[in-house]
């Protein structure tokens, strides 16, 4: 209303400040992550089917957006006033709340050796068939390179 009155007087109204909101919904959060806008992304752990959100952590890692997996989609739903929510993105934060958000992001990123753990899933061991194939190939190479047996 104040902006309309200012414009009617011939002045240049100031744009209204954007309200601090939490964005939700998997499609909306995905679009925001692709634009690198969120300060933090929260993903529910109990989404069914899991394929809805399974790729979101990889996208966040790739684009450098901090993320956390939270217990319960009902908890995320309480934040936005819905029954449930699969993912949330915190985009705008007021100046007085930025230190708290920074502490939360640091706590989320505190997992020791997270990248090393992610890279070594499965133990790096070959299966029985793969080991046999590898041994057979190594023996063939060793016989070809032996001098005087060819």
Secondary structure, 3 states (H helix, E strand, C coil): CHHHHHHHCCCCCCCCCCCCCEEECHHHHHHHHHCCCCCEEEEECCCCCHHHCCCHHHHHHHHCCCEEEECCHHHHHHHHCCCCCCEEEECCCCHHHHHHHHHHHHHHCCCCCHHHHHHCCCCCCCCHHHHHHHHHHHHHHHHHHCCCCC
